[in-house]
């Protein structure tokens, strides 16, 4: 860290603890150590800036301080916990996780005054026994819908439970042109044998709106009837329909060594493979699918009805894969891959919690590893944990600054001006931090803390003596 007024120095944050609320497993693991997660989303303006920015990363995080910390409201006397966070046109959208029975829905906060976010709406909580982790909001213009569209992931808390016949997973679609009055448009429903859609991405190609959906183990649970990765046409949000689907056993290099969702890899490890998350680039030309120990799989989706496999990232023999989420930098030529490893002590694997890898993907058929970014948490075994407290979670990029949500580590800022030499330049860590998501908007940084709700970081105007809460 370089400056006393950089987003943080030790004196400006609350004490980091590992004894806060432990993140909850999001889906069943089939014998592996897997969790939940998120994706990256920017407006066209943001991504254009990302591609052309020449700023040194330190300039992008200077003088940020905590301006607000707001818990989500109780629903019917129940306190839910927060999941991912997204922002659109001056409003923050918080997903919710599974605490206290789930069904917390998506919370909408008016950020007109970032020092005083006001919760103005709740939506997408109408399907019983489900949770709504992920929400993406985009302005779309199709022959069937013009306005701001929200796509929400829906997952069952108990898959295919006969005692819960009305529970089902998939993608809910809402009109949020008026964020204070969301209106349901449609639902892309998955087979009840599938937990549901874990993460998703909403994008556009011309006048067509598309949802890219991650539904872990869909192929496994439905005996091949549905797929882990699906592209859904939501141009008419009242009538979403699947254009294409793919599951990992379709790769030529692995079918004979694939059993259920365990890959008997050439390095001798039995590696879990499933679709955890997906993002796309600014123009929806390529999809980046986080396939856990198969790496980040890249598809050409210029024709969304006929995508083509391009390439994927790989791992050392002693490295757990756990490709959890991705982000792009330098106009799509740099790939950030975060790996969520909760328990680093597997046989014949390195002793390390999950950390970040950075690739040159100018040639997308051959990703080249440039660097690996670790923090003080990565090798901290002074107080070993089997939860996700010390692993990286989600990445976001603005210009040459990488922002990482890091559970008990809060939000970590990294200068990637030289992607082969990433350098930590800041960190925001509230007391008892359990930071799930981070989102960089035009004038502020948003963080979602599972136990504490929405955090807003702004430039200057320090509040609470700069302390995390």
TAQUILIN-V167886 format. One record per pair of residues at least 12 apart in sequence whose C-alpha atoms are under 10 Angstrom apart, sorted by the first residue. I is the first residue (numbers start at 1). J is the second residue. Records with the same first field share a line. If there is no record, write none. Layout:
BEGIN
I: J / J
END
This chain:
BEGIN
1: 58 / 413 / 423 / 424 / 425 / 426 / 427
2: 58 / 62 / 424 / 425 / 426
3: 58 / 62 / 63 / 425 / 426
4: 62 / 63
5: 61 / 62 / 63 / 64 / 65 / 460 / 466
6: 58 / 59 / 60 / 61 / 62 / 63 / 64 / 65 / 425 / 426 / 427 / 459
7: 58 / 60 / 61 / 62 / 63 / 64 / 65 / 66 / 412 / 413 / 425 / 426 / 427 / 428 / 457 / 458 / 459 / 460 / 466
8: 61 / 62 / 63 / 64 / 65 / 66 / 412 / 413 / 425 / 426 / 427 / 428 / 429 / 466 / 467
9: 425 / 426 / 427 / 428 / 429
10: 426 / 427 / 428 / 429 / 467
11: 466 / 467
12: 65 / 66 / 427 / 428 / 429 / 430 / 464 / 465 / 466 / 467 / 468
13: 65 / 66 / 427 / 428 / 429 / 430 / 431 / 465 / 466 / 467 / 468 / 469
14: 428 / 429 / 430 / 431 / 432 / 433 / 466 / 467 / 468 / 469
15: 429 / 430 / 431 / 432 / 433 / 467 / 468 / 469
16: 408 / 409 / 410 / 428 / 429 / 430 / 431 / 432 / 433 / 434 / 468
17: 389 / 408 / 409 / 429 / 430 / 431 / 432 / 433 / 434
18: 383 / 384 / 385 / 387 / 388 / 389 / 390 / 407 / 408 / 409 / 431 / 432 / 433 / 434
19: 385 / 389 / 408 / 432 / 433 / 434
20: 389 / 407 / 408 / 431 / 432 / 433 / 434 / 450 / 451
21: 81 / 389 / 407 / 408 / 432 / 433 / 434 / 449 / 450 / 451 / 452
22: 385 / 386 / 387 / 388 / 389 / 407 / 408 / 433 / 434 / 450 / 451
23: 35 / 36 / 81 / 83 / 97 / 98 / 99 / 387 / 388 / 389 / 407 / 408 / 434 / 435 / 436 / 450 / 451
24: 36 / 97 / 98 / 99 / 387 / 388 / 450
25: 97 / 98 / 387 / 388
26: 97 / 98 / 131 / 133 / 155 / 156 / 157 / 195 / 198
27: 155 / 156 / 157 / 158 / 159 / 195 / 196 / 198 / 216 / 217
28: 158 / 159 / 195 / 216 / 217
29: 216 / 217 / 261 / 272
30: 217 / 260 / 261 / 262 / 272
31: 261 / 262 / 272
32: 261 / 262 / 270 / 271 / 272 / 273 / 322
33: 272 / 322 / 340 / 341 / 342 / 343 / 344 / 346 / 386 / 387
34: 272 / 274 / 276 / 292 / 322 / 324 / 340 / 341 / 342 / 343 / 388
35: 276 / 322 / 324 / 340 / 341 / 342 / 387 / 388 / 393
36: 83 / 97 / 133 / 198 / 199 / 276 / 277 / 324 / 325 / 340 / 393 / 436
37: 83 / 84 / 133 / 134 / 198 / 199 / 276 / 277 / 324 / 325 / 340 / 393 / 394 / 436 / 437
38: 83 / 84 / 85 / 133 / 134 / 135 / 198 / 199 / 200 / 201 / 276 / 277 / 278 / 279 / 324 / 325 / 326 / 393 / 394 / 395 / 436 / 437 / 438
39: 84 / 86 / 134 / 135 / 136 / 199 / 200 / 201 / 276 / 277 / 278 / 279 / 280 / 288 / 289 / 290 / 324 / 325 / 326 / 327 / 394 / 395 / 396 / 437 / 438 / 439
40: 86 / 136 / 200 / 201 / 277 / 278 / 279 / 280 / 281 / 325 / 326 / 327 / 328 / 394 / 395 / 396 / 397 / 438 / 439 / 440
41: 86 / 87 / 136 / 137 / 138 / 201 / 202 / 203 / 279 / 280 / 281 / 282 / 327 / 328 / 396 / 397 / 439 / 440
42: 86 / 87 / 88 / 136 / 137 / 138 / 281 / 282 / 396 / 397 / 398 / 439 / 440 / 441
43: 87 / 88 / 89 / 137 / 138 / 139 / 282 / 441
44: 281 / 282 / 283
45: 282 / 442
46: 282 / 397 / 398 / 399 / 440 / 441 / 442
47: 281 / 282 / 283 / 328 / 329 / 330 / 331 / 332 / 397 / 398 / 399
48: 282 / 330 / 331 / 399
49: 330 / 331 / 398 / 399
50: 328 / 329 / 330 / 331 / 332 / 397 / 398 / 399 / 400 / 401
51: 328 / 329 / 330 / 331 / 332 / 333 / 398 / 399 / 400
52: 329 / 330 / 331 / 399 / 400
53: 329 / 330 / 331 / 398 / 399 / 400 / 417
54: 330 / 399 / 400 / 417
55: 399 / 400 / 401 / 417
56: 399 / 400 / 401 / 415 / 416 / 417 / 418
57: 398 / 399 / 400 / 401 / 402 / 413 / 414 / 415 / 416 / 417 / 418 / 423 / 424 / 425
58: 400 / 401 / 413 / 414 / 415 / 416 / 417 / 423 / 424 / 425 / 426
59: 400 / 401 / 415 / 425
60: 398 / 399 / 400 / 401 / 402 / 413 / 415
61: 401 / 403 / 413 / 414 / 415 / 425 / 426 / 427 / 444 / 445 / 458 / 459
62: 425 / 426 / 459 / 460
63: 457 / 458 / 459 / 460 / 461 / 462
64: 426 / 428 / 443 / 444 / 445 / 456 / 457 / 458 / 459 / 460 / 461 / 462 / 466
65: 428 / 444 / 445 / 456 / 457 / 458 / 459 / 460 / 461 / 462 / 463 / 464 / 465 / 466 / 467 / 468
66: 114 / 115 / 428 / 430 / 444 / 445 / 446 / 455 / 456 / 457 / 458 / 459 / 460 / 461 / 462 / 463 / 464 / 465 / 466 / 467 / 468 / 469
67: 113 / 114 / 115 / 116 / 117 / 444 / 445 / 455 / 456 / 457 / 458 / 459 / 460 / 461 / 462 / 463 / 464 / 466 / 468
68: 113 / 114 / 115 / 116 / 117 / 446 / 454 / 455 / 456 / 457 / 458 / 462 / 463 / 464 / 468 / 469
69: 114 / 115 / 116 / 117 / 430 / 446 / 447 / 448 / 449 / 452 / 453 / 454 / 455 / 456 / 457 / 468 / 469
70: 109 / 115 / 116 / 117 / 118 / 119 / 448 / 449 / 452 / 453 / 454 / 455 / 456
71: 119 / 448 / 449 / 450 / 451 / 452 / 453 / 454 / 455
72: 94 / 96 / 104 / 107 / 108 / 109 / 118 / 119 / 451 / 452 / 453 / 454
73: 104 / 107 / 119 / 122 / 453
74: 104
75: 103 / 104 / 105 / 122
78: 99 / 100 / 101 / 102 / 103 / 104
79: 99 / 100 / 101 / 102 / 104 / 451
80: 96 / 97 / 98 / 99 / 100 / 101 / 102 / 103 / 104 / 105 / 450 / 451 / 453
81: 94 / 95 / 96 / 97 / 98 / 99 / 100 / 102 / 104 / 448 / 449 / 450 / 451 / 452 / 453
82: 94 / 95 / 96 / 97 / 98 / 99 / 104 / 105 / 106 / 107 / 132 / 133 / 434 / 435 / 436 / 437 / 448 / 449 / 450 / 451 / 452 / 453 / 454
83: 95 / 96 / 97 / 98 / 106 / 131 / 132 / 133 / 134 / 135 / 435 / 436 / 437 / 447 / 448 / 449 / 450 / 451 / 453 / 454
84: 96 / 97 / 106 / 132 / 133 / 134 / 135 / 136 / 199 / 394 / 435 / 436 / 437 / 438 / 439 / 447 / 448 / 449 / 450 / 454
85: 106 / 107 / 108 / 133 / 134 / 135 / 136 / 436 / 437 / 438 / 439 / 440 / 446 / 447 / 448 / 449 / 453 / 454 / 455
86: 108 / 134 / 135 / 136 / 137 / 437 / 438 / 439 / 440 / 441 / 446 / 447 / 448
87: 108 / 109 / 110 / 111 / 135 / 136 / 137 / 138 / 439 / 440 / 441 / 442 / 445 / 446
88: 111 / 136 / 137 / 138 / 139 / 148 / 179 / 441
89: 110 / 111 / 112 / 137 / 138 / 139 / 148 / 177 / 179 / 441 / 442
90: 109 / 110 / 111 / 112 / 113 / 114 / 179 / 441 / 442 / 443
91: 108 / 109 / 110 / 111 / 112 / 114 / 117 / 118 / 119 / 120 / 179 / 180
92: 106 / 107 / 108 / 109 / 110 / 111 / 117 / 118 / 119 / 137 / 179 / 439 / 441 / 446 / 454 / 456
93: 106 / 107 / 108 / 109 / 110 / 119 / 121 / 122 / 134 / 135 / 136 / 137 / 150 / 179 / 448 / 454
94: 106 / 107 / 108 / 109 / 122 / 132 / 133 / 134 / 135 / 136 / 437 / 447 / 448 / 453 / 454
95: 107 / 108 / 123 / 124 / 131 / 132 / 133 / 134 / 135 / 136 / 152 / 153 / 437 / 448 / 450
96: 125 / 131 / 132 / 133 / 134 / 135 / 448 / 450 / 453
97: 130 / 131 / 132 / 133 / 134 / 155 / 157 / 450
98: 129 / 130 / 131 / 132 / 133 / 155 / 156 / 157
99: 131 / 450 / 451
101: 128 / 129 / 130 / 131 / 157
102: 125 / 128 / 129 / 130 / 131 / 132 / 155 / 156 / 157
103: 123 / 124 / 125 / 126 / 127 / 128 / 129 / 130 / 131 / 132 / 154 / 155 / 156 / 157
104: 122 / 123 / 124 / 125 / 126 / 130 / 131 / 132 / 133
105: 121 / 122 / 123 / 124 / 125 / 126 / 127 / 130 / 131 / 132 / 133 / 134 / 135 / 152 / 154
106: 121 / 122 / 123 / 124 / 125 / 131 / 132 / 133 / 134 / 135 / 152
107: 119 / 120 / 121 / 122 / 123 / 124 / 125 / 135
108: 120 / 121 / 122 / 123 / 176 / 179 / 180 / 181 / 182
109: 121 / 122 / 179 / 180 / 454
110: 179 / 180
111: 444 / 456
114: 443 / 444 / 446 / 455 / 456 / 457 / 458
115: 455 / 456 / 457 / 458 / 461 / 462 / 463
116: 456
117: 454 / 455 / 456
119: 180
120: 179 / 180 / 181
121: 179 / 180 / 181 / 182
122: 179 / 180 / 181 / 182
123: 152 / 172 / 174 / 176 / 179 / 180 / 181 / 182 / 183 / 184
124: 150 / 151 / 152 / 153 / 154 / 171 / 172 / 173 / 174 / 182 / 183 / 184
125: 154 / 172
126: 167 / 172
127: 154 / 155 / 156 / 166 / 167 / 168 / 169 / 172
128: 156 / 157 / 164 / 165 / 166 / 167 / 168
129: 154 / 155 / 156 / 157 / 158 / 159 / 164 / 165 / 166 / 167 / 168 / 169
130: 153 / 154 / 155 / 156 / 157 / 158 / 159 / 167 / 168 / 169 / 195 / 196
131: 152 / 153 / 154 / 155 / 156 / 157 / 169 / 196 / 198
132: 152 / 153 / 154 / 155 / 156 / 169 / 171 / 172 / 197 / 198 / 199
133: 152 / 153 / 154 / 155 / 197 / 198 / 199 / 200
134: 151 / 152 / 153 / 154 / 171 / 197 / 198 / 199 / 200 / 201
135: 150 / 151 / 152 / 153 / 154 / 171 / 172 / 173 / 199 / 200 / 201 / 202
136: 149 / 150 / 151 / 152 / 153 / 173 / 199 / 200 / 201 / 202 / 203 / 211
137: 149 / 150 / 151 / 152 / 173 / 174 / 175 / 176 / 177 / 201 / 202 / 203
138: 150 / 151 / 176 / 177 / 201 / 202 / 203 / 204 / 209
139: 176 / 177 / 203 / 204 / 209
140: 202 / 203 / 204 / 205 / 206 / 207 / 208 / 209 / 235
141: 204 / 206 / 207 / 208 / 209 / 235
142: 204 / 205 / 206 / 207 / 208 / 209 / 234 / 235 / 236 / 237
143: 207 / 208 / 235 / 236
144: 207 / 208 / 234 / 235 / 236 / 237 / 238 / 239
145: 175 / 207 / 209 / 234 / 235 / 236 / 237 / 238
146: 175 / 177 / 207 / 235 / 236
147: 175 / 176 / 177 / 178
148: 174 / 175 / 176 / 177 / 178 / 179 / 182
149: 173 / 174 / 175 / 176 / 177 / 182 / 183 / 185 / 202 / 209 / 234 / 237
150: 171 / 172 / 173 / 174 / 175 / 176 / 177 / 179 / 182 / 183 / 184 / 185 / 202 / 237
151: 171 / 172 / 173 / 174 / 175 / 186 / 187 / 200 / 201 / 202 / 210 / 211 / 234 / 237
152: 170 / 171 / 172 / 173 / 174 / 187 / 197 / 198 / 199 / 200 / 201 / 202 / 211
153: 169 / 170 / 171 / 172 / 173 / 188 / 196 / 197 / 198 / 199 / 200 / 201 / 213 / 214 / 215
154: 167 / 168 / 169 / 170 / 171 / 172 / 187 / 188 / 189 / 190 / 195 / 196 / 197 / 198 / 199 / 215
155: 167 / 168 / 169 / 170 / 171 / 190 / 192 / 194 / 195 / 196 / 197 / 198 / 199 / 215
156: 168 / 169 / 170 / 192 / 193 / 194 / 195 / 196 / 197 / 198
157: 169 / 195 / 196
158: 192 / 193 / 194 / 195
159: 191 / 192 / 193 / 194 / 195 / 196 / 221
160: 191 / 192 / 193 / 194 / 195 / 221
161: 192 / 193
162: 192
165: 192
166: 192
167: 192 / 195
168: 189 / 190 / 191 / 192 / 193 / 194 / 195 / 196
169: 187 / 188 / 189 / 190 / 191 / 192 / 193 / 194 / 195 / 196 / 197 / 198 / 215
170: 187 / 188 / 189 / 190 / 191 / 192 / 194 / 195 / 196 / 197 / 198 / 213 / 214 / 215
171: 186 / 187 / 188 / 189 / 190 / 196 / 197 / 198 / 199 / 200 / 211 / 213 / 232 / 240
172: 184 / 185 / 186 / 187 / 188 / 189 / 197 / 237 / 238 / 240
173: 185 / 186 / 187 / 188 / 211 / 234 / 237 / 238 / 239 / 240
174: 186 / 187 / 237 / 238
175: 237
184: 237 / 238
185: 236 / 237 / 238 / 239 / 240
186: 234 / 236 / 237 / 238 / 239 / 240
187: 234 / 237 / 238 / 239 / 240 / 241
188: 232 / 233 / 234 / 237 / 238 / 239 / 240 / 241 / 242
189: 240 / 241
190: 215 / 218 / 226
191: 218 / 221 / 222 / 225 / 226
192: 221 / 222
193: 217 / 218 / 220 / 221 / 222
194: 215 / 216 / 217 / 218 / 219 / 220 / 221 / 222 / 226 / 227 / 228
195: 215 / 216 / 217 / 218 / 221
196: 213 / 214 / 215 / 216 / 217 / 218
197: 212 / 213 / 214 / 215 / 216 / 218 / 228 / 229 / 230 / 275 / 276 / 277
198: 213 / 214 / 215 / 216 / 275 / 276 / 277 / 278
199: 212 / 213 / 214 / 215 / 216 / 275 / 276 / 277 / 278 / 279 / 325
200: 212 / 213 / 214 / 215 / 229 / 230 / 231 / 276 / 277 / 278 / 279
201: 213 / 214 / 231 / 277 / 278 / 279 / 280 / 287
202: 231 / 232 / 234 / 278 / 279 / 280 / 284
203: 234 / 279 / 280 / 281 / 282 / 283 / 284
204: 233 / 234 / 235 / 282 / 283 / 284
205: 282 / 283 / 284 / 285 / 302 / 303 / 304
206: 283 / 284
207: 235
208: 233 / 234 / 235 / 236
209: 232 / 233 / 234 / 235 / 236 / 237 / 240
210: 231 / 232 / 233 / 234 / 235 / 236 / 237 / 240 / 241 / 242 / 243 / 284 / 304
211: 230 / 231 / 232 / 233 / 234 / 235 / 240 / 241 / 242 / 278 / 279
212: 229 / 230 / 231 / 232 / 233 / 242 / 244 / 245 / 277 / 278 / 279 / 280 / 287 / 289 / 304
213: 227 / 228 / 229 / 230 / 231 / 232 / 245 / 275 / 276 / 277 / 278 / 279 / 289
214: 227 / 228 / 229 / 230 / 231 / 274 / 275 / 276 / 277 / 278 / 279 / 289 / 290 / 291
215: 227 / 228 / 229 / 230 / 247 / 274 / 275 / 276 / 277
216: 228 / 229 / 247 / 261 / 273 / 274 / 275 / 276 / 277 / 291
217: 229 / 247 / 248 / 260 / 261 / 273 / 274 / 275 / 276
218: 230 / 247 / 274 / 275
219: 245 / 246 / 247 / 248 / 249 / 260 / 261 / 274
220: 247 / 259 / 260 / 261 / 274
221: 260
223: 260
224: 246 / 247
226: 245 / 246 / 247
227: 244 / 245 / 246 / 247 / 248 / 275
228: 245 / 246 / 247 / 248 / 274 / 275 / 276 / 291
229: 244 / 245 / 246 / 247 / 248 / 274 / 275 / 276 / 277 / 278 / 289 / 291
230: 242 / 243 / 244 / 245 / 246 / 247 / 304
231: 243 / 244 / 245 / 246 / 301 / 304 / 305 / 307
232: 244 / 245 / 304 / 305
233: 304 / 305
242: 305
243: 304 / 305 / 306
244: 304 / 305 / 306 / 307
245: 304 / 305 / 306 / 307
246: 275 / 307
247: 273 / 274 / 275 / 291
248: 261 / 263 / 273 / 274 / 275 / 291 / 294 / 297
249: 261 / 263 / 273 / 274
251: 309
253: 265
254: 266 / 294
257: 270
258: 270 / 271 / 272 / 273
259: 272
260: 272 / 273
261: 273 / 274
262: 274 / 293
263: 293 / 294
265: 293 / 294 / 317
266: 317
267: 315 / 316 / 317 / 318
268: 317 / 348
269: 317 / 318 / 320 / 347 / 348 / 349
270: 293
271: 292 / 293 / 294 / 320 / 321 / 322
272: 291 / 292 / 293 / 294 / 320 / 321 / 322
273: 290 / 291 / 292 / 293 / 294 / 295 / 321 / 322 / 323
274: 289 / 290 / 291 / 292 / 293 / 294 / 295 / 322 / 323
275: 289 / 290 / 291 / 292 / 293 / 294 / 295 / 296 / 297 / 323 / 324
276: 289 / 290 / 291 / 292 / 322 / 323 / 324 / 325
277: 289 / 290 / 291 / 292 / 296 / 323 / 324 / 325 / 326
278: 290 / 291 / 296 / 297 / 298 / 324 / 325 / 326 / 327
279: 298 / 325 / 326 / 327 / 328
280: 298 / 299 / 300 / 301 / 326 / 327 / 328 / 332
281: 327 / 328 / 329 / 331 / 332
282: 328 / 331 / 332
283: 302
284: 300 / 301 / 302 / 303 / 304
285: 299 / 300 / 301 / 302 / 303 / 304 / 307
286: 298 / 299 / 300 / 301 / 302 / 304 / 307 / 308 / 309 / 310 / 332 / 364
287: 299 / 300 / 301 / 302 / 307 / 308 / 309 / 310
288: 300 / 311 / 312 / 325 / 326 / 327 / 328 / 335 / 337
289: 312 / 323 / 324 / 325 / 326
290: 312 / 313 / 322 / 323 / 324 / 325 / 326 / 337 / 338 / 339
291: 312 / 313 / 321 / 322 / 323 / 324 / 325
292: 320 / 321 / 322 / 323 / 324 / 325 / 339 / 340
293: 313 / 314 / 315 / 319 / 320 / 321 / 322 / 323 / 324 / 339
294: 312 / 313 / 314 / 315 / 321 / 322 / 323
295: 311 / 312 / 313 / 314 / 315 / 321 / 322 / 323 / 324 / 337 / 339
296: 311 / 312 / 313 / 314 / 321 / 322 / 323 / 324 / 325 / 326 / 335 / 336 / 337 / 338 / 367
297: 309 / 310 / 311 / 312 / 313 / 314 / 323 / 364 / 365
298: 310 / 311 / 312 / 313 / 361 / 364 / 365 / 367
299: 311 / 312 / 364 / 365
300: 364
309: 365
310: 363 / 364 / 365 / 366
311: 361 / 363 / 364 / 365 / 366 / 367
312: 361 / 364 / 365 / 366 / 367
313: 335 / 337 / 357 / 359 / 361 / 364 / 365 / 366 / 367 / 368 / 369
314: 366 / 367 / 368 / 369
315: 369
316: 349 / 350
317: 348 / 349 / 350
318: 346 / 347 / 348 / 349 / 350 / 351
319: 344 / 346 / 348 / 349 / 350 / 351 / 352 / 354
320: 339 / 340 / 341 / 344 / 346 / 348 / 349 / 350 / 351 / 352 / 353 / 354
321: 338 / 339 / 340 / 341 / 354
322: 337 / 338 / 339 / 340 / 341 / 342 / 354 / 355
323: 337 / 338 / 339 / 340 / 341 / 354 / 356 / 357
324: 337 / 338 / 339 / 340 / 341 / 354 / 392 / 393 / 394 / 395
325: 337 / 338 / 339 / 340 / 356 / 392 / 393 / 394 / 395 / 396
326: 338 / 339 / 356 / 357 / 358 / 393 / 394 / 395 / 396
327: 358 / 394 / 395 / 396 / 397 / 402
328: 358 / 359 / 361 / 395 / 396 / 397 / 398 / 402
329: 358 / 359 / 360 / 396 / 397 / 398 / 399 / 400 / 401 / 402 / 416 / 419
330: 360 / 362 / 397 / 398 / 399 / 400 / 417 / 419
331: 362 / 399
332: 360 / 361 / 362 / 364
333: 359 / 360 / 361 / 362 / 363 / 364 / 367
334: 358 / 359 / 360 / 361 / 362 / 364 / 367 / 368 / 369 / 370 / 419
335: 357 / 358 / 359 / 360 / 361 / 362 / 364 / 367 / 368 / 369 / 370 / 419
336: 356 / 357 / 358 / 359 / 360 / 371 / 372 / 394 / 395 / 396 / 397 / 402 / 419
337: 355 / 356 / 357 / 358 / 359 / 372 / 393 / 394 / 395
338: 354 / 355 / 356 / 357 / 358 / 372 / 373 / 391 / 392 / 393 / 394 / 395 / 404 / 405
339: 353 / 354 / 355 / 356 / 357 / 391 / 392 / 393 / 394
340: 353 / 354 / 355 / 356 / 388 / 390 / 391 / 392 / 393 / 394 / 406
341: 353 / 354 / 355 / 378 / 386 / 387 / 388 / 389 / 390 / 391 / 392 / 393
342: 354 / 385 / 386 / 387 / 388 / 389 / 390 / 391 / 392
343: 384 / 385 / 386 / 387 / 388 / 390 / 391
344: 378 / 379 / 381 / 384 / 385 / 386 / 391
345: 384 / 386
351: 378 / 379 / 380 / 381
352: 374 / 377 / 378 / 379 / 380 / 381 / 390 / 391
353: 374 / 375 / 377 / 378 / 379 / 380 / 381 / 384 / 385 / 386 / 388 / 389 / 390 / 391 / 392
354: 373 / 374 / 375 / 377 / 378 / 379 / 388 / 390 / 391 / 392 / 393 / 406
355: 372 / 373 / 374 / 375 / 377 / 378 / 379 / 390 / 391 / 392 / 393 / 406
356: 371 / 372 / 373 / 374 / 375 / 391 / 392 / 393 / 394 / 395 / 404
357: 369 / 370 / 371 / 372 / 373 / 374 / 419 / 420 / 422
358: 370 / 371 / 372 / 373 / 416 / 419 / 420 / 421 / 422
359: 371 / 372 / 419 / 420
360: 419 / 420
369: 419 / 420
370: 418 / 419 / 420 / 421 / 422
371: 418 / 419 / 420 / 421 / 422
372: 419 / 420 / 421 / 422
373: 414 / 419 / 420 / 421 / 422 / 423 / 424
374: 391 / 392 / 422 / 423 / 424
375: 390 / 391 / 392 / 406 / 409 / 412 / 423 / 424
376: 390 / 409
377: 389 / 390 / 391 / 392 / 406 / 408 / 409
378: 390 / 391 / 392
388: 406 / 407 / 408 / 434
389: 406 / 407 / 408 / 409 / 410 / 433 / 434 / 435
390: 406 / 407 / 408 / 409
391: 405 / 406 / 407 / 408 / 409
392: 404 / 405 / 406 / 407 / 408 / 409 / 410 / 411 / 412 / 435 / 436
393: 405 / 406 / 407 / 411 / 435 / 436 / 437 / 438
394: 406 / 407 / 411 / 435 / 436 / 437 / 438 / 439
395: 411 / 412 / 413 / 437 / 438 / 439
396: 413 / 437 / 438 / 439 / 440
397: 413 / 414 / 416 / 439 / 440
398: 439 / 440 / 441 / 442
399: 415 / 416 / 417
400: 414 / 415 / 416 / 417 / 418 / 419 / 422
401: 413 / 414 / 415 / 416 / 417 / 422 / 423 / 424 / 425
402: 414 / 415 / 416 / 417 / 422 / 423 / 424 / 425 / 440
403: 415 / 424 / 426 / 427 / 437 / 438 / 439 / 440 / 445
404: 427 / 435 / 436 / 437 / 438 / 439 / 447
405: 427 / 428 / 434 / 435 / 436 / 437 / 438 / 439 / 447 / 448 / 449
406: 427 / 428 / 429 / 433 / 434 / 435 / 436 / 437 / 438
407: 429 / 432 / 433 / 434 / 435 / 436 / 437 / 448 / 449 / 450
408: 429 / 430 / 431 / 432 / 433 / 434 / 435 / 436 / 449
409: 427 / 428 / 429 / 430 / 431 / 432 / 433 / 434 / 435
410: 427 / 428 / 429 / 430 / 431 / 432 / 433 / 434 / 435 / 436 / 437 / 438 / 447 / 448 / 449 / 468
411: 426 / 427 / 428 / 429 / 430 / 433 / 434 / 435 / 436 / 437 / 438 / 445 / 446 / 447 / 448
412: 424 / 425 / 426 / 427 / 428 / 429 / 438
413: 425 / 426 / 427 / 428
414: 426 / 427
428: 447 / 457 / 467 / 468
429: 467 / 468 / 469
430: 449 / 452 / 455 / 467 / 468 / 469
431: 452 / 467 / 468 / 469
432: 449 / 451 / 452 / 468 / 469
433: 448 / 449 / 450 / 451 / 452 / 468 / 469
434: 447 / 448 / 449 / 450 / 451 / 452 / 453
435: 447 / 448 / 449 / 450 / 451 / 452 / 453 / 454 / 455
436: 448 / 449 / 450 / 451 / 453
437: 449 / 450 / 454
438: 455
439: 456
440: 457
443: 457 / 458 / 459
444: 456 / 457 / 458 / 459
445: 457 / 458 / 459
446: 458
452: 469
455: 468 / 469
END
